[in-house]
Amino acid sequence: MSAAPALPPHAVSPAGPPHGANHALLGGSAAASAASVGAQEWLETDGAGGFSSGTVAGYRTRRYHALLLVATAPPCGRLVLVNGVEAMLELASGTMPLSTQRYAPDIVYPRGLDHLVAFAPEPWPQWTFRFADGTTIVHESFLGNDEATAVLTWKRIAGSGPAMLRVRPLLSGRDYHALMRENGAFDFVAKTRAGNASWHPYASVPAIAALSSGEYKHEPDWYRNFLYTEEQARGLDCIEDLASPGTFAFDLAAGEATLVFRAGEDIDTDAVRLATGLRNAETQRRASLVATDRAADAFVVRRGVGRSIIAGYPWFTDWGRDTFIAMRGLLLARGRMDLAASILGDWSASVSEGMLPNRFPDQGEAAQYNAVDASLWFVVVAHEYLASGHATAALRDKLTAASEAILDGYTRGTRYRIAMDGDGLLACG
């Protein structure tokens, strides 16, 4: 497919910096709406370092915007599997877009955002589209907790007559820091069963399964020259091509459309049953947390059999100094002593020459010991945790030994000329 659309596109200026709005009721000119909602971003996390994110407008402005971005070695080894979808609605009055894409040099097409009348972030992202004939569609997207699974639904809540929804997945299968261009190595071959399909784009990355309540038609094609304006503003490569292996068709006049993306080749699972189970579990989990607790928990992730804290989305993993600076507010102040114990215990085993790692690289290389204060923040948090009275005898011994090893290393001197100076304060090279 060429990026140049068959119909005259509308060009809009690049969106401004993100701001803090959590919902939008759209109005004004089309260009103004595109810029406004293109600057607002949403984020869903899976508890393992994977996430999905995007703009309220629907088009991607970052290489990190994706529907299914998984951590293959939680919370590291992140790969983008499903970047987005192209969604079109066929009504008696004509074909209408629900999705919005942005192409180079600065073309927004199609323009589903022109029909977007509301967006709500809670309990997960929800878009409401309204068309001239009164047809109203609600689209939702959420991730299951500790599941590399993205659930997308579309439902007609007003209107009558025919309403066929056609959804094209846009895939890459790349490192989340990278970009993809059209290439002959991408494998479009599909395994199908009923309305489900799976693809294995490259041998070195996980397969992608799509479970649906509709029908799948194999129609491989390339969508070229997507423009990511936030990458452009950073002076980085900002153009990407994405592969679309086929189309899922749903009859919205007959009921809700469900499309589930997950890593792997399992296409035997029923999409509706899986989505319903995840929806119920997430509804219960999120209802038990206030908004600030839900936000805090988004940063607590799985590392091996334990837990760690992400330094920030979209591109950071767990960094030592950030983990222990944030841990006092994210865990100790909230009474999450079980998680605090798990994280402190795991990190205490990583002390080397009096230092704690500052970073675990994305691709599983050796931990990097390059922060002068990561170990000091560990001692602060270990002290506050021990003072709370929640520590077992075994954990108390472990934290005490780690703190003494840090004290000894900093007194004797360690990497980067970190050492106690003649005045008793720390110096570093």
WOLINCOR-V745157 format. One record per residue. N is the residue number from 1. PHI is phi in degrees with one decimal (none if undefined). NEAR is the number of other C-alpha atoms within 8 Angstrom. Layout:
# WOLINCOR-V745157
N,PHI,NEAR ; N,PHI,NEAR
This chain:
# WOLINCOR-V745157
1,none,6 ; 2,-85.7,7 ; 3,-68.9,10 ; 4,-74.3,4 ; 5,-76.1,8 ; 6,-72.4,4 ; 7,-95.8,4 ; 8,-60.5,5 ; 9,-82.7,9 ; 10,-110.3,7 ; 11,-90.9,8 ; 12,-131.5,10 ; 13,-76.6,7 ; 14,-57.6,7 ; 15,-70.4,10 ; 16,-78.9,7 ; 17,-68.7,5 ; 18,-59.8,7 ; 19,-130.3,6 ; 20,-91.0,5 ; 21,-66.2,6 ; 22,-105.7,7 ; 23,-152.6,8 ; 24,-146.3,9 ; 25,-115.6,7 ; 26,-85.3,8 ; 27,-171.8,6 ; 28,83.7,6 ; 29,-69.7,6 ; 30,-62.7,7 ; 31,-65.3,9 ; 32,-64.8,8 ; 33,-63.7,14 ; 34,-61.4,12 ; 35,-67.4,13 ; 36,-66.7,10 ; 37,-77.2,11 ; 38,-70.9,15 ; 39,-86.8,13 ; 40,-91.9,14 ; 41,-121.7,10 ; 42,-122.0,10 ; 43,-144.4,8 ; 44,-121.6,11 ; 45,-121.0,12 ; 46,-110.5,14 ; 47,81.4,13 ; 48,-124.6,13 ; 49,103.4,16 ; 50,-85.3,15 ; 51,-162.6,14 ; 52,-127.9,14 ; 53,-160.3,12 ; 54,177.6,14 ; 55,-104.6,14 ; 56,-60.4,12 ; 57,-64.5,10 ; 58,107.7,11 ; 59,-89.1,12 ; 60,-87.3,13 ; 61,-113.0,13 ; 62,-128.9,9 ; 63,-66.4,13 ; 64,-87.9,10 ; 65,-73.4,11 ; 66,-163.6,16 ; 67,-86.8,12 ; 68,-135.5,16 ; 69,-121.5,15 ; 70,-110.9,14 ; 71,-100.7,13 ; 72,-78.4,9 ; 73,-131.9,10 ; 74,-45.9,13 ; 75,-94.5,16 ; 76,-106.4,14 ; 77,62.6,13 ; 78,-76.2,15 ; 79,-130.4,13 ; 80,-89.8,15 ; 81,-102.2,14 ; 82,-117.5,15 ; 83,-78.7,14 ; 84,-178.4,9 ; 85,-140.3,9 ; 86,-107.3,11 ; 87,-123.5,11 ; 88,-126.5,12 ; 89,-113.5,12 ; 90,-98.8,12 ; 91,-110.9,11 ; 92,-61.8,7 ; 93,-84.5,5 ; 94,137.0,6 ; 95,-91.7,8 ; 96,-120.3,9 ; 97,-84.0,11 ; 98,-106.3,13 ; 99,-96.1,14 ; 100,-135.7,15 ; 101,-124.7,12 ; 102,-125.5,13 ; 103,-117.9,13 ; 104,-71.8,10 ; 105,-80.8,5 ; 106,-174.7,11 ; 107,-120.4,11 ; 108,-104.2,13 ; 109,-166.1,11 ; 110,-70.4,9 ; 111,-119.8,12 ; 112,-59.4,11 ; 113,-62.8,12 ; 114,-68.0,7 ; 115,-106.3,10 ; 116,-79.5,12 ; 117,-111.0,11 ; 118,-159.9,11 ; 119,-138.7,13 ; 120,-132.1,11 ; 121,-88.4,10 ; 122,-116.5,6 ; 123,-77.5,6 ; 124,-155.8,10 ; 125,-57.8,12 ; 126,-142.3,12 ; 127,-110.7,12 ; 128,-118.8,12 ; 129,-113.4,12 ; 130,-130.6,11 ; 131,-114.9,8 ; 132,-60.1,5 ; 133,-85.3,6 ; 134,94.7,8 ; 135,-59.4,12 ; 136,-126.6,12 ; 137,-118.4,12 ; 138,-109.8,12 ; 139,-114.6,11 ; 140,-126.1,12 ; 141,-146.4,11 ; 142,-152.3,10 ; 143,-108.0,14 ; 144,-76.5,13 ; 145,-74.0,8 ; 146,57.5,7 ; 147,-133.0,9 ; 148,-81.0,13 ; 149,-139.6,11 ; 150,-110.3,14 ; 151,-110.6,14 ; 152,-121.3,11 ; 153,-134.8,11 ; 154,-134.0,12 ; 155,-142.1,11 ; 156,-84.6,13 ; 157,-110.7,8 ; 158,-154.9,8 ; 159,108.9,9 ; 160,-146.3,7 ; 161,89.4,7 ; 162,-65.1,10 ; 163,-154.9,12 ; 164,-95.6,12 ; 165,-104.1,12 ; 166,-122.0,12 ; 167,-123.5,11 ; 168,-108.6,12 ; 169,-67.3,13 ; 170,-114.7,14 ; 171,-115.5,11 ; 172,-135.0,12 ; 173,80.3,12 ; 174,-134.6,11 ; 175,-58.6,10 ; 176,-72.5,11 ; 177,-89.2,7 ; 178,-98.9,7 ; 179,-133.1,12 ; 180,-114.7,9 ; 181,-119.7,8 ; 182,-51.4,9 ; 183,-152.8,5 ; 184,-80.0,5 ; 185,-81.7,6 ; 186,-63.6,8 ; 187,-97.3,9 ; 188,-85.7,9 ; 189,-57.4,7 ; 190,-113.9,10 ; 191,-100.6,7 ; 192,-129.1,10 ; 193,-155.4,8 ; 194,53.5,6 ; 195,-94.6,12 ; 196,-102.0,14 ; 197,-151.5,13 ; 198,-140.5,15 ; 199,-136.8,13 ; 200,-126.8,13 ; 201,-55.7,12 ; 202,-140.3,10 ; 203,-63.4,6 ; 204,-86.4,4 ; 205,-123.8,10 ; 206,-63.2,10 ; 207,-70.4,11 ; 208,-122.1,14 ; 209,-105.9,16 ; 210,-124.0,12 ; 211,-106.2,14 ; 212,-138.1,15 ; 213,-94.6,11 ; 214,-115.1,11 ; 215,-122.5,11 ; 216,-107.8,13 ; 217,-124.7,7 ; 218,-79.2,8 ; 219,-143.4,8 ; 220,-62.6,9 ; 221,-162.2,9 ; 222,-110.2,11 ; 223,-108.8,13 ; 224,-111.9,13 ; 225,67.5,10 ; 226,-65.1,13 ; 227,-109.8,14 ; 228,-109.8,13 ; 229,-69.9,11 ; 230,-68.9,8 ; 231,-68.2,13 ; 232,-59.9,10 ; 233,-66.1,7 ; 234,-85.3,6 ; 235,77.8,6 ; 236,-107.4,7 ; 237,-54.7,7 ; 238,-136.7,11 ; 239,-116.0,10 ; 240,-139.7,11 ; 241,-106.0,12 ; 242,-128.1,14 ; 243,-97.5,13 ; 244,-124.7,13 ; 245,-77.0,14 ; 246,179.3,12 ; 247,-127.9,12 ; 248,-101.3,13 ; 249,-115.0,11 ; 250,-133.8,11 ; 251,-96.4,12 ; 252,-70.5,14 ; 253,-68.5,10 ; 254,-94.3,5 ; 255,151.5,8 ; 256,-66.3,9 ; 257,-97.1,13 ; 258,-125.0,14 ; 259,-137.8,12 ; 260,-117.4,14 ; 261,-107.8,13 ; 262,-152.9,11 ; 263,-74.7,12 ; 264,120.2,9 ; 265,-111.7,9 ; 266,-69.9,7 ; 267,-119.5,12 ; 268,-94.0,6 ; 269,-81.2,7 ; 270,-76.6,8 ; 271,-62.7,12 ; 272,-66.6,9 ; 273,-63.1,7 ; 274,-64.1,9 ; 275,-63.3,11 ; 276,-64.1,8 ; 277,-63.2,8 ; 278,-67.3,9 ; 279,-62.1,9 ; 280,-63.6,8 ; 281,-64.8,8 ; 282,-71.1,10 ; 283,-60.6,9 ; 284,-67.6,8 ; 285,-64.0,8 ; 286,-72.9,10 ; 287,-66.7,7 ; 288,-83.2,6 ; 289,-121.9,9 ; 290,-75.1,8 ; 291,-57.3,6 ; 292,-67.5,7 ; 293,-68.7,8 ; 294,-63.4,10 ; 295,-65.3,8 ; 296,-64.0,9 ; 297,-66.6,8 ; 298,-62.9,11 ; 299,-95.6,11 ; 300,-91.4,11 ; 301,-129.8,14 ; 302,-81.9,13 ; 303,-132.7,11 ; 304,61.9,7 ; 305,-94.2,5 ; 306,-108.2,9 ; 307,-132.5,13 ; 308,-147.5,11 ; 309,-126.1,12 ; 310,-72.4,15 ; 311,-75.3,11 ; 312,166.1,8 ; 313,-102.9,6 ; 314,-98.7,5 ; 315,-113.0,7 ; 316,-85.2,9 ; 317,-102.6,14 ; 318,-95.8,13 ; 319,-111.0,14 ; 320,-56.9,12 ; 321,-64.7,13 ; 322,-66.5,10 ; 323,-57.5,13 ; 324,-84.6,12 ; 325,-66.4,8 ; 326,-78.6,8 ; 327,-62.2,12 ; 328,-63.7,10 ; 329,-85.7,8 ; 330,-70.3,10 ; 331,-121.1,12 ; 332,-61.0,12 ; 333,-67.6,8 ; 334,-96.3,7 ; 335,73.7,6 ; 336,-86.7,9 ; 337,-70.2,10 ; 338,-64.9,6 ; 339,-68.0,9 ; 340,-60.4,12 ; 341,-62.6,11 ; 342,-61.8,10 ; 343,-68.4,11 ; 344,-61.3,11 ; 345,-63.6,11 ; 346,-65.8,10 ; 347,-69.6,9 ; 348,-62.2,11 ; 349,-77.5,7 ; 350,-99.8,8 ; 351,-64.7,13 ; 352,-139.3,6 ; 353,54.7,9 ; 354,81.5,13 ; 355,-119.0,13 ; 356,-101.6,13 ; 357,-60.6,15 ; 358,-96.1,13 ; 359,-156.6,11 ; 360,-103.5,14 ; 361,-58.4,10 ; 362,-59.0,9 ; 363,-98.1,6 ; 364,86.1,9 ; 365,-69.4,7 ; 366,-60.5,6 ; 367,-60.4,9 ; 368,-103.4,9 ; 369,-101.4,9 ; 370,-147.6,8 ; 371,-126.4,8 ; 372,-75.0,9 ; 373,-110.4,7 ; 374,-58.1,15 ; 375,-66.5,13 ; 376,-67.3,8 ; 377,-65.4,11 ; 378,-59.4,11 ; 379,-63.0,9 ; 380,-59.8,8 ; 381,-69.2,11 ; 382,-60.1,10 ; 383,-61.5,8 ; 384,-67.4,8 ; 385,-67.1,14 ; 386,-61.8,10 ; 387,-67.1,6 ; 388,-73.5,7 ; 389,83.3,6 ; 390,-93.3,7 ; 391,-73.9,11 ; 392,-74.4,6 ; 393,-61.8,6 ; 394,-65.6,7 ; 395,-70.1,10 ; 396,-58.9,10 ; 397,-63.5,8 ; 398,-65.8,10 ; 399,-69.3,12 ; 400,-64.8,8 ; 401,-63.9,8 ; 402,-66.0,11 ; 403,-66.0,9 ; 404,-67.8,8 ; 405,-65.6,11 ; 406,-65.9,13 ; 407,-59.4,9 ; 408,-65.5,9 ; 409,-64.1,13 ; 410,-72.0,13 ; 411,-73.1,8 ; 412,-74.0,8 ; 413,108.8,10 ; 414,-142.4,12 ; 415,-55.4,7 ; 416,55.4,7 ; 417,54.9,9 ; 418,-76.6,13 ; 419,-166.2,13 ; 420,-76.4,13 ; 421,-83.0,8 ; 422,-62.6,5 ; 423,-91.1,5 ; 424,86.6,6 ; 425,-96.2,7 ; 426,-88.1,9 ; 427,-125.8,9 ; 428,-147.6,8 ; 429,-93.9,5
